[in-house]
Amino acid sequence: MSSTKKLSQLPATAICGNDITSSCLYVSALTIVYAGQYAWLALLLVAAVLFLFRRIYGEVVGALPLNGGAYNVLLNTTSKSNASVAACLTILSYMVTAVISASEAMHYLHSLFMQVNVFISTIILLSLFLVLVIMGTSESAIVATIIFITHLFAMLLLIVSGFWFVFNNGLNIAHENFQLPVEGGIFTALILGFSTAMLGISGFESSANFVEEQAPGVFRKTLRNMWMAVSIINPLMALTAILVLPVGDAVLHKEALLSYLGNKTGGEALASFISIDATLVLSGAVLTSYVGVGGLMKRMTLDRILPQGLLKENKRGSSSRIFILFYLLCLSVLFITKGQLGPLAGVYTISFLLVMAYFGYGNFLLKIKRSKLPRPEYAPSFLVAIAVLAVLIAIYVNVKLNPEYLIVFLQYFIPSILLLYILLNRIQILQYMLIIVTSFFDVIKKWAAFSRLHINKYIRRLSQQQFVYFTKGDDISILNKVMIYVQENEITTKLKIVTVLKDGQEIVPSFLTDLKVLDRAYPEIDIEFLQMNGIFGPQLIDELSKKWNIPTNFMFISSPGDKFSHRISDLHGVRLII
């Protein structure tokens, strides 16, 4: 995606908003199934929890405004392997969201035009959005904005139609609904309804995954706009259904509740319009998945977790290879399930909720390890704890209600995390392969020599990538932590330790002594110390990156203090590791 033209508030909101606002198409019915006439209260509880996550996301992404969401905050506060788990969950969530949304969109289209083949048209829809995102962010944003505005209008029309129906027909149905007994009591109904309704905030995390494509100040506005939309539409939609339809009817027509509600309150014309809107906004959720995963996977590729070949961009500045890989993964899911996507609900449910929990966990780490890092807002710790607890309750209840969800989730998650483990530890695996090849081909020395030559060449190429740590004259304990981090998380044998001095400043002699100790303690890493005069900032970082041919995301700093004159987002992706 092009980084030259930044997204303004409306298109940025539309890209991620199509996913979260499409939730009313299914979450209202799901919540009514478990919470009955109190579904609207359960949805208000979800809105309250989402308000807490507004603060959590605002603090985390405000402090570290880089693509990657939960992966980014964990990468800058803990190890790369921990961050990769969050990335794996996020990619799974996007993959399943794209496939389910595309299929559901085509099911709605099939209800309008019976000749439409759902399976084939799902493939076509995934392909169309692949072409759209390859064309670039601006083109994707235009389509997303049109869909978003149409959907908001459709939902407003349906709610107004429902209240007009009640005005003309009275509250008899509502009265009967609220007289119904609640199995297990109101508290149990609200907990069950809340836990299932938490699926209705899928998409809230997406804005954090393409924050670098947004203009300054837009990210927090997207959080506010998404929260307002889901806090108004979802509870009102559930309340409208309770006022207009008997609870039994709402449960019976849960697969297409809103179109059925539209038919009841506005006739065939409104029902058809709602079905068309559902087709469009669910298609928009597919676009959200592409854009969100594009920002995340590009960041992972820059950090050398994924193959570097994925970074190649087309003339429009779009990372087409990343999108094609994601598209192929989505098609593989579609073909494996043969279009029967019910089992994927488990992958979608658990992976999305775990990503939310990881964001809360990342917020705690940010407070502990990066307390001096400037941030535009602060989420109180006790509110973060409440939000994370609410998500964990939702995960537990969903698994309790559907134990098979956990099994299906693990069937997808375990292979994914194993693949990431291989990518993270590929140099060790290559070394093991070298031993095996040497042993196996001892009798065929020519083959052994050939294999050793190429594997050694690849290991050297990986290991020769240089990394840079900018030091402020840290003591040996801090430098030792840097060395441990580099040794455990990066594939390299070369580290430049750079200190930038202002005029009149001098390096402390004890610092040079500490460096010599580290050089002896870590013989496998070649430490080069460089002392230069100047001012540390974006310009110097950019100059050194070009001069040394070292990407900026291979450059590290410790957490800056309150007096640091630059924002982290200005440092071109330089990472915090201490």
C-alpha atoms as one frame of an Amber mdcrd trajectory, in Angstrom:
protein
   0.000   0.000   0.000   1.213   3.442  -0.807   2.613   5.461   2.063   2.632
   8.831   0.214  -1.069   9.605   0.542  -2.400   9.260   4.080  -5.997   8.342
   4.857  -8.276  10.964   6.367 -10.887  10.257   9.055 -13.816   9.042   6.920
 -12.013   6.541   4.655  -9.894   5.209   7.535 -13.042   4.723   9.629 -14.836
   3.127   6.684 -12.104   0.534   6.052 -12.234  -0.850   9.588 -15.825   0.259
  10.267 -17.341  -2.014   7.624 -16.185  -5.034   9.621 -17.381  -3.905  13.044
 -20.698  -2.400  11.866 -21.546  -5.481   9.796 -21.725  -7.332  13.118 -25.337
  -6.202  13.641 -26.308  -8.612  10.831 -25.583 -11.583  13.066 -24.827 -10.421
  16.612 -28.356  -9.153  17.350 -29.837 -12.575  16.618 -27.044 -14.416  18.464
 -27.540 -12.285  21.556 -31.322 -12.756  21.507 -30.784 -16.545  21.389 -28.886
 -16.424  24.720 -30.197 -13.282  26.445 -33.734 -13.161  25.065 -35.522  -9.871
  25.732 -32.448  -8.538  27.556 -30.185  -8.788  24.489 -30.019  -5.003  24.159
 -28.639  -4.756  27.729 -25.958  -7.353  26.929 -24.984  -5.300  23.873 -24.733
  -2.164  26.022 -22.323  -4.062  28.305 -20.212  -4.860  25.236 -20.239  -1.151
  24.334 -18.970  -0.360  27.848 -16.087  -2.844  27.521 -15.282  -1.461  24.070
 -15.075   2.026  25.615 -12.305   0.708  27.882 -10.491  -0.722  24.866 -10.664
   2.707  23.221  -8.372   3.951  26.001  -6.172   0.832  25.837  -5.669   1.059
  22.060  -5.254   4.836  22.221  -2.413   4.533  24.725  -0.635   1.618  23.046
  -0.786   2.850  19.459  -0.307   6.457  20.520   2.985   5.478  22.165   4.035
   3.135  19.332   2.284   4.393  16.161   3.501   1.658  13.840   1.633  -1.015
  11.875   1.170  -4.390  13.497  -1.331  -3.874  16.337  -0.777  -6.333  19.188
   2.327  -7.695  17.414   3.902  -4.235  17.395   3.435  -3.506  21.097   4.714
  -6.952  22.139   7.683  -6.640  19.772   8.662  -3.401  21.501   8.082  -4.619
  25.057   8.987  -8.326  25.017  10.550 -10.950  22.719   9.946 -11.479  19.024
   8.625 -14.993  19.682   5.896 -13.659  22.014   4.975 -11.005  19.479   4.761
 -13.678  16.779   2.063 -15.544  18.721  -0.109 -12.409  18.689   0.639 -11.955
  14.984  -0.347 -15.560  14.270  -3.680 -15.087  16.062  -4.326 -11.839  14.199
  -3.618 -13.385  10.787  -5.884 -16.348  11.598  -8.627 -13.941  12.655  -8.320
 -11.944   9.425  -8.169 -15.066   7.269 -11.333 -16.563   8.742 -13.106 -13.176
   8.769 -12.403 -12.726   5.056 -13.668 -16.190   4.113 -16.770 -16.133   6.339
 -17.692 -12.561   5.343 -17.286 -13.307   1.622 -19.361 -16.477   1.891 -22.110
 -14.821   3.967 -22.227 -11.908   1.516 -22.812 -14.336  -1.328 -25.475 -16.183
   0.685 -27.388 -12.903   0.965 -26.907 -12.334  -2.770 -28.181 -15.877  -3.403
 -31.347 -15.063  -1.435 -32.021 -12.271  -3.948 -30.856 -14.089  -7.084 -31.290
 -17.826  -6.773 -29.125 -18.532  -9.815 -25.996 -17.289  -7.981 -23.597 -20.129
  -7.056 -22.388 -19.273  -3.543 -19.074 -21.177  -3.687 -17.959 -19.828  -7.068
 -19.139 -16.283  -6.330 -17.205 -16.354  -3.006 -14.011 -17.065  -4.958 -14.846
 -14.254  -7.387 -15.454 -11.791  -4.528 -12.145 -12.664  -2.827 -10.423 -12.222
  -6.199 -12.058  -8.833  -6.876 -10.877  -7.432  -3.558  -7.395  -8.849  -4.179
  -7.250  -6.767  -7.374  -8.606  -3.734  -5.531  -6.003  -3.761  -2.724  -3.196
  -4.378  -5.220  -4.332  -1.184  -6.971  -3.627   0.769  -3.773  -5.035   2.277
  -0.578  -6.857   5.217  -2.177  -8.933   3.046  -4.493  -9.770   0.650  -1.631
 -10.782   3.565   0.609 -13.227   4.974  -1.958 -15.055   1.650  -2.236 -15.017
   1.159   1.562 -16.450   4.663   2.137 -19.356   4.127  -0.268 -20.203   0.802
   1.386 -19.908   2.270   4.892 -22.222   5.234   4.262 -24.776   2.988   2.523
 -24.743   0.583   5.470 -25.230   3.303   8.084 -28.173   4.657   6.108 -29.691
   1.159   5.774 -29.406   0.465   9.509 -30.872   3.865  10.408 -33.746   3.251
   8.013 -34.443  -0.170   9.529 -34.435   1.157  13.109 -36.712   4.084  12.219
 -39.006   1.691  10.349 -39.161  -0.565  13.421 -40.060   2.252  15.806 -42.659
   3.548  13.344 -44.167   0.041  13.275 -44.356   0.054  17.086 -45.898   3.547
  17.069 -48.671   2.320  14.773 -49.196  -1.151  16.270 -48.561  -0.638  19.970
 -46.365  -2.423  22.520 -48.323  -5.670  22.837 -45.539  -7.840  21.421 -42.910
  -6.081  23.554 -45.053  -6.547  26.662 -45.378 -10.291  25.977 -41.636 -10.598
  25.356 -40.706  -8.948  28.650 -43.104 -11.236  30.519 -41.255 -14.344  29.325
 -39.301 -16.271  31.977 -35.512 -16.130  31.659 -33.737 -19.474  31.940 -31.114
 -19.295  34.702 -32.095 -15.758  35.685 -31.295 -12.314  34.290 -27.635 -12.371
  35.423 -26.912 -15.660  33.608 -28.723 -14.414  30.501 -26.656 -11.223  30.477
 -23.359 -13.120  30.894 -24.226 -15.526  28.063 -25.508 -12.698  25.877 -22.476
 -10.511  26.620 -20.024 -13.319  25.792 -21.613 -14.096  22.425 -22.099 -10.384
  21.673 -18.352  -9.754  22.127 -17.957 -11.194  18.623 -19.717  -8.060  17.427
 -16.634  -5.893  17.986 -14.474  -7.780  15.497 -12.743  -5.171  13.365 -11.985
  -2.770  16.227  -8.373  -3.983  16.201  -7.984  -3.429  12.443  -7.254   0.292
  12.570  -4.102  -0.415  14.625  -2.773  -2.663  11.869  -2.675   0.094   9.227
  -2.049   3.143  11.436   0.952   4.211   9.319  -1.381   4.687   6.336  -3.507
   7.158   8.352  -2.923  10.902   8.639  -1.727  12.217  12.050  -4.487  12.235
  14.651  -6.840  10.056  12.602  -6.314   6.790  14.517  -7.975   7.928  17.759
 -10.881   9.325  15.732 -11.406   5.942  14.047 -11.633   4.330  17.506 -14.183
   6.918  18.610 -16.251   6.559  15.437 -16.294   2.751  15.560 -17.261   2.789
  19.237 -20.103   5.224  18.625 -21.430   3.226  15.672 -21.437  -0.131  17.438
 -22.752   1.376  20.712 -25.747   2.921  18.955 -26.605   0.468  16.177 -26.241
  -2.913  17.896 -28.290  -2.280  21.089 -30.959  -0.339  19.154 -31.212  -3.093
  16.544 -31.701  -5.765  19.210 -34.261  -3.575  21.021 -36.132  -2.973  17.743
 -36.317  -6.715  17.128 -37.654  -7.298  20.675 -40.287  -4.581  20.231 -41.470
  -5.842  16.827 -41.007  -9.637  16.864 -41.832 -12.363  19.363 -38.578 -13.754
  20.782 -39.398 -17.160  19.282 -39.692 -15.641  15.795 -36.383 -13.773  16.208
 -34.623 -17.024  17.164 -36.304 -18.941  14.323 -35.094 -16.410  11.721 -31.660
 -15.830  13.278 -29.796 -16.585  10.012 -31.248 -13.465   8.331 -32.951 -11.650
  11.193 -32.539  -8.123   9.850 -34.021  -8.833   6.422 -36.921 -10.621   8.144
 -37.332  -7.611  10.457 -37.265  -5.296   7.424 -39.986  -7.343   5.739 -42.110
  -7.139   8.893 -41.777  -3.371   9.303 -41.349  -2.085   5.739 -42.376  -4.859
   3.374 -40.515  -6.621   0.550 -38.774  -3.470  -0.654 -37.059  -2.822   2.697
 -36.201  -6.519   3.101 -34.521  -6.532  -0.321 -32.633  -3.326   0.459 -31.340
  -4.833   3.729 -30.198  -7.958   1.844 -28.364  -5.803  -0.715 -26.782  -3.789
   2.097 -25.733  -7.015   3.851 -24.051  -8.189   0.653 -22.160  -4.912   0.350
 -21.063  -4.439   3.968 -19.971  -8.060   4.371 -17.934  -7.552   1.210 -16.485
  -4.465   2.895 -15.412  -6.673   5.811 -13.368  -8.686   3.301 -11.593  -5.468
   2.324 -10.908  -4.745   6.013  -9.184  -8.122   6.321  -6.968  -7.460   3.298
  -5.909  -3.980   4.473  -5.360  -5.040   8.094  -3.333  -8.123   7.262  -1.318
  -6.181   4.677   0.019  -3.766   7.304   0.733  -6.567   9.777   2.477  -8.951
   7.370   4.580  -6.164   5.891   5.811  -5.286   9.372   6.586  -8.960  10.085
   8.490  -9.184   6.806  10.508  -6.075   7.642  11.427  -7.774  10.926  12.644
 -10.839   8.965  10.024 -13.225  10.344   8.492 -13.757   6.901  10.516 -14.181
   3.661  11.999 -10.925   2.377  10.636 -11.520  -1.114   7.208 -10.457   0.149
   8.421  -6.845   0.472   8.569  -6.235  -3.280   6.098  -3.475  -4.200   4.386
  -2.704  -7.501   4.334   0.692  -9.216   1.449   1.832  -7.009   3.446   1.094
  -3.845   1.278  -1.916  -2.958   2.814  -5.062  -1.412   1.113  -7.309  -3.949
   2.938 -10.499  -2.926   1.637 -10.209   0.639  -1.930  -9.825  -0.613  -1.562
 -12.746  -3.033  -0.236 -14.960  -0.221  -3.194 -13.991   1.997  -5.588 -14.611
  -0.900  -4.174 -18.121  -1.431  -4.496 -18.858   2.295  -8.158 -17.784   2.174
  -8.805 -19.976  -0.870  -7.167 -22.939   0.866  -9.562 -22.531   3.822 -12.528
 -22.286   1.464 -11.550 -25.453  -0.421 -10.658 -27.426   2.725 -14.064 -26.661
   4.258 -15.808 -27.095   0.852 -17.743 -23.925   1.581 -19.190 -25.289   4.852
 -17.869 -22.578   7.143 -19.679 -23.418  10.384 -16.610 -25.082  11.989 -14.532
 -21.934  11.358 -16.630 -20.042  13.894 -14.371 -21.518  16.579 -11.211 -20.186
  14.921 -12.817 -16.775  14.449 -14.178 -16.570  18.007 -11.100 -17.617  19.956
  -8.446 -15.968  17.783 -10.201 -12.582  17.748 -10.859 -12.538  21.501  -7.276
 -13.618  22.248  -5.978 -10.739  20.108  -8.046  -8.350  22.262  -6.622  -9.933
  25.431  -3.082  -9.613  24.025  -3.658  -5.889  23.486  -4.541  -5.518  27.170
  -1.461  -7.531  28.122   0.660  -5.330  25.856  -0.750  -2.251  27.570   0.430
  -3.562  30.958   3.900  -4.265  29.536   4.015  -0.763  28.065   3.274   0.745
  31.488   5.932  -1.408  33.177   8.755  -1.403  30.613   8.141   1.840  28.690
   6.771   4.106  31.411   8.713   7.136  30.151   7.521   6.777  26.558   5.289
   9.754  25.577   1.657   8.854  24.811  -1.392  10.982  23.945  -3.640   9.301
  26.522  -3.374   6.939  29.482  -5.632   4.012  30.376  -5.744   3.463  34.170
  -4.431   0.025  35.133  -7.590  -1.040  36.951  -9.672  -0.294  33.816  -7.254
  -2.324  31.682  -7.620  -5.210  34.152 -11.434  -5.014  33.939 -11.328  -5.014
  30.126  -8.973  -8.023  29.956 -11.060  -9.903  32.533 -14.202  -9.257  30.460
 -12.503 -10.695  27.362 -11.276 -13.755  29.269 -14.822 -14.353  30.569 -16.109
 -14.138  26.991 -13.506 -16.695  25.825 -14.382 -19.087  28.665 -18.135 -18.844
  28.109 -17.838 -19.314  24.342 -15.671 -22.424  24.793 -18.044 -23.686  27.493
 -21.033 -23.241  25.181 -19.235 -24.721  22.161 -16.367 -27.044  23.249 -15.772
 -28.020  19.631 -14.644 -24.410  18.978 -11.433 -25.061  20.920 -10.642 -28.223
  18.943 -11.122 -26.539  15.569  -9.137 -23.507  16.715  -6.181 -25.690  17.760
  -6.307 -27.525  14.411  -5.540 -24.233  12.680  -3.468 -22.511  15.354  -0.932
 -25.288  16.046   0.259 -25.671  12.400   0.404 -21.876  12.072   2.506 -21.400
  15.190   4.797 -24.283  14.184   5.422 -22.594  10.833   6.256 -19.320  12.598
   8.562 -21.188  14.976  10.432 -22.629  11.981  10.762 -19.167  10.420  11.995
 -17.639  13.684  14.557 -20.391  14.252  15.516 -21.091  10.660  19.238 -20.495
  11.214  19.395 -23.181  13.929  17.346 -25.523  11.732  19.728 -24.881   8.844
  22.659 -25.694  11.110  21.006 -28.991  12.082  20.414 -29.670   8.404  24.086
 -28.997   7.763  25.047 -31.645  10.333  22.577 -34.143   8.849  23.702 -33.434
   5.302  27.355 -33.769   6.280  26.722 -37.073   7.999  24.455 -38.473   5.296
  26.654 -37.547   2.371  30.020 -38.480   3.832  30.126 -41.385   1.416  29.318
 -39.076  -1.469  31.764 -36.267  -0.833  30.911 -34.238  -3.875  27.266 -33.986
  -2.860  28.257 -33.241   0.724  30.577 -30.447  -0.371  27.920 -28.999  -2.668
  25.268 -29.045   0.075  27.620 -27.605   2.702  28.671 -24.853   0.325  25.120
 -23.649  -0.339  23.811 -24.024   3.225  26.886 -22.256   4.642  26.447 -19.519
   2.063  22.823 -18.997   3.122  23.743 -19.023   6.831  26.466 -16.432   6.204
  24.041 -14.249   4.237  21.528 -14.348   7.083  24.143 -13.810   9.794  25.927
 -10.925   8.051  22.960  -8.607   8.352  24.192  -5.817  10.623  22.139  -4.349
  13.490  22.596  -1.022  15.263  22.046  -0.011  18.882  22.098   3.698  19.720
  23.405   4.152  23.270  23.250   7.173  25.557  26.287   5.915  27.460  24.383
   3.110  29.214  25.994   1.127  32.003  27.049  -2.475  31.470  23.790  -3.957
  32.806  21.784  -2.190  30.067  24.291  -3.141  27.378  24.190  -6.745  28.558
  20.386  -6.749  28.152  20.868  -5.467  24.614  23.276  -8.296  23.822  20.904
 -10.892  25.311  18.004  -9.503  23.261  20.007  -9.533  20.015  21.317 -13.031
  20.677  17.861 -14.445  21.457  15.759 -12.608  18.885  17.863 -11.735  15.840
  19.899 -13.629  13.279  23.199 -11.750  13.172  26.875 -11.859  14.064  27.458
  -8.118  13.687  26.293  -5.297  15.950  27.207  -1.635  15.724  26.971   0.214
  19.050  26.700   3.918  18.260  26.787   6.935  20.545  25.964  10.402  19.237
  27.670  13.235  21.152  26.884  16.915  21.084  29.685  19.474  20.866  31.771
  19.408  24.031  30.553  16.003  25.174  32.952  13.115  25.757  32.495   9.418
  26.281  33.061   8.137  29.805  36.229   5.949  29.934  34.430   3.264  31.973
  31.997   2.828  29.068  34.828   1.691  26.768  35.979  -0.752  29.438  32.438
  -2.173  29.652  32.394  -2.663  25.880  35.597  -4.684  26.005  34.067  -6.906
  28.689  30.979  -7.467  26.508  33.141  -8.220  23.481  34.815 -11.023  25.423
  31.510 -12.236  26.902  29.840 -12.570  23.473  32.558 -13.854  21.129  29.960
 -15.016  18.557  28.872 -11.381  17.937  31.291  -8.906  16.365  30.773  -5.632
  18.280  31.819  -2.428  16.501  31.725   0.783  18.549  31.257   4.082  16.727
  31.407   7.553  18.248  30.109  10.492  16.220  29.218  14.128  16.745  25.773
  15.432  15.864  22.158  15.421  17.010  20.284  12.133  17.337  17.019  12.253
  15.416  15.164  11.163  12.241  17.600  12.885   9.876  20.655  11.159  11.373
  18.882   7.793  11.430  17.920   8.145   7.759  21.477   9.166   6.793  23.078
   6.233   8.634  20.513   3.774   7.241  21.391   4.803   3.670  25.130   5.032
   4.348  25.384   1.595   6.002  22.568  -0.030   4.001  20.880  -1.129   7.235
  17.035  -0.909   7.379  15.791   1.320  10.189  13.792  -1.522  11.762  17.160
  -3.226  12.403  18.142  -0.262  14.571  17.387  -0.246  18.307  17.147   2.286
  21.119  16.260   2.076  24.781  13.028   3.652  25.982  13.349   7.480  25.688
  12.574   9.780  28.584  10.043  12.581  28.894  12.491  15.141  27.496  13.047
  13.262  24.236  12.316  15.763  21.451  10.925  13.313  18.873   7.946  10.973
  18.616   8.621   7.272  18.102   6.674   7.410  14.821   9.205  10.001  13.520
  12.132   7.575  13.877  11.297   5.566  10.727  10.522   2.310  12.551  13.472
   2.206  14.990  12.598  -0.395  17.659  12.563  -0.119  21.455  14.185  -3.123
  23.112  15.025  -1.914  26.645
